[in-house]
Amino acid sequence: MAVVLALLPLTAAAQGPGEGRPLVERWCMACHVIERESPTLAPDRGPSFPVIAARPGTTPESLRRYLSVGHTHMPDFALSRYESDALIAYILSLR
Ligand code: HEC
């Protein structure tokens, strides 16, 4: 982790799960379970974030790619680089 952070530009290193949390609550919670221990299910919607985070294939790059193209059932988010970094940090913190 320390190595990864050292490679990121300073602005990105300043972001963490803390910044992502309010964004996730605002934009993602309606369709995704956003916590590891969550009693609230988002039925018939997207896969839960802990499940996504636990997949071996999930990396910051795969999430960034996904978030930049948008997907069928997701509204089009125009995420800034800062916002997507924060969202990605949040999702990966659920590992
Ligand atoms: C309107 C409902 C809805 C909202 C809001 C929504 N999602 Fe999704 N999301 C889905 C659905 C449905 C899927 C799975 C099917 C698909 O790809 O369309 C999905 C899939 C995903 C995946 C890929 C999961 C995989 O299987 O690899 C990611 C990552 C993701 N969403 C992130 C987010 C983030 C981050 C937000 C908030 C910024 C968000 N979603 C908001 C409905 C939503």
Residues whose N, C-alpha, C, O or C-beta is under 5 A from the ligand:
A	BS01	HEC	W27 C28 A30 C31 R45 G46 P47 I52 Y66 H71 T72 H73 M74 P75 L87
